[in-house]
């Protein structure tokens, strides 16, 4: 019989071997012949980021590996500091305390955060707004103020809650223990864990659970065989991130740990810098250990983030079904209320109370007759406080401006160009998130003591701004990368084909379109700057005090709690205003307030 | 006019920095002044890359581009004029209407960013162009409030406002609903005619290409397969790929038996077929005979001895026409009958005849001997 070729031949059967991806690829105007404004801007931003990310860490490492640092004596390479630090008999204690404190804080915060997230995302638990409000609180109440409030509540003798316990016949609680440190740090970290948990639970398609139920599994079996395995990577990832954050914090260990004789890495670094002459090698060596631990923790966390995504990403548009709590509703309500009271109400009330007492008094009926607004008046009459407030505002504004400008250009490079090495740049911009801020502080301190600059930066606002910019860079990057990703390549191309040069395109198209991201980044940087203590605690002198440091100093001097509290209340008010402003901006623009995409404060 | 000569774009293969693939492979093309030329092809054929290279958004890796006799890219001299310095206007598939400006702001932008433009003059000029596309009433609207069709017209106005020498259109109709697409296509073409602007249009839709173009350039795998007027490309494609892409789906293989001036008689398994020679042929050549579905006729009774017997295997009623799949011998033919023709049912016996001049010949891609063998078997 005759043989005929397939009659119904369609054009689509032709293999399309061409590269469809290339057609939409970012434009590429490499002006090799001339150095354009574009290349200058890109190179400058890249240099700034590399400088900020690399210099502090490298300087600190250098100091830890040299026989002497900052001295006229000849210096050579050595491992002595690193080894001696580890051989010190007290080093074992230091490691044990750091580990216990960080691991327990992380475990507690993660458990608490994920339980609350489950309640909010997957149940009909009442009073969800309370949990939400509490989750925003760490943005409003700086860690240093929260820690102070807790010591006022729970110090063994004078603590307001302990007095209450005594009255009603309960045993008192000594906050100056590792347990105390863990409890306070956990209240600081739980809200962040809650947000990460929320992302995990809302990213989990309920149809997977429904499929299990349709196969005949009972609710508990569904939870243990489907839900838990699916969210497990998310939980582990959050746990490791909390661990890294706990081991890097300064406020709780310094204000609660040190008075009770419990030292951790960060407080050890801090006290070592206060000795004279400072032992740079040992400081660097301890810094090296923290850096290794923090980096390792972060890498593990990232590994599980990726794993978690691979498991739960199902595309958007599904609505998670909620579990009715039934007779457990009351329990859910209580959990929400207790969480809100413990993380927000108690510390805030304590702060407010202290700010209106004349000389510190515990809350009591008697004390009511001694209330006064004098402390607030005194703030405005104390020149040094006004100076540090002015410094804070100035440093915050300048840092926010710089960090936002730099990350805009860097985000442009990493998102909108195909420049070689953009991956490295992206990585560098994220480095500071893995480096505990006290180490950034150490590195900056060492570096600016070493380099022969015509002007002395130590003790200036400039050096604080450098630290602030470094610390806030990764967060700012998150906003700007998200913002850049929302802008279609055609928006830029349409300007080019309309006759717009690169500079005009940036100015007339990119900046206006990026405005929400720019504002969010700047506001976040301002808030971060007001709260930040650990990154700058080694960099201030009397000449460049800022509010967070002043609060710490007044507190450490121990004789003006009411004044500090009043100052804290004002700071908190300011941060509330900033947060409300930010909320307004982010609401209309679909940006989240926290610079997280869905799985925590890191992008990848 | 636009002139491309040996224009190429290579890019590194994934995971291999030395080896490079062609996205566009040495294409040469002249777009005459005032003509509407369409680059047509499946996705990945290099048509959009070609357009973006003309725009200056993509830097070629070889060849030369000139617009109005001014060279804007030349590999040999290293000359490259960036997009913003070329005399072009471009409409994007996404329209790329800037959401932070009003309609007027979008359209006036190309004028406003020019150094020394007076604001009033720019506005006046922008309003004129908005008038041209019928949108002057919406000038003060924020751009995001517009419908898809309106956005498309704003994009066109913005592309035209600075009186470019060349208009580049990157699938500007593909995001519109079917009805609106035809309407917009007609308007686009009429504006282009009125202004007499040289235009390059990129699409993967053969219907758009046929309806709008002066000249269609069919591309595949980074190369130009064929170029011609819409009529030529549809009714007498010279290339099997073009025929397939234009939706000719009935192919009968055969051997040229006799040639009489412009027409040839082809021996095929279905019997002798007569068709005009589109290409130069000799007796004995293996050929593919292409038959458009609408150039076949179905009858219930045998009209003459050349008709092929077939059985209706599928019927798809589409309103203005009805598509049939008819089994003839080993082959299933697609036949399209327009409203008013007799309706057949599944399993009906039918007689298939090609309409006069409905068949066209393309030299077979198969080796001749195979075809002969198949025929004699």
Interface residues (C-beta under 8 A of the other chain):
Chain A: X1 X2 X3 X4 X5 X7 X8 X9 X10 X11 X12 X13 X14 X16 X17 X18 X19 X20 X22 X23 X24 X25 X27 X28 X29 X30 X31 X32 X33 X488 X490 X491 X493 X494 X495 X496 X497 X498 X499 X500 X501 X502 X504 X508 X509 X512 X513 X515
Chain B: X9 X11 X21 X23 X42 X43 X44 X45 X46 X48 X49 X52 X55 X56 X57 X58 X59 X78 X80 X82 X83 X84 X85 X86 X88 X89 X90 X92 X93 X94 X95 X96 X98 X99 X100 X109 X110 X113 X114 X155 X158 X159 X162 X168 X220 X221 X222 X241 X244 X245 X247 X249 X250 X251 X252 X253 X269 X329 X330 X331 X332 X333 X334 X366 X374 X375 X377
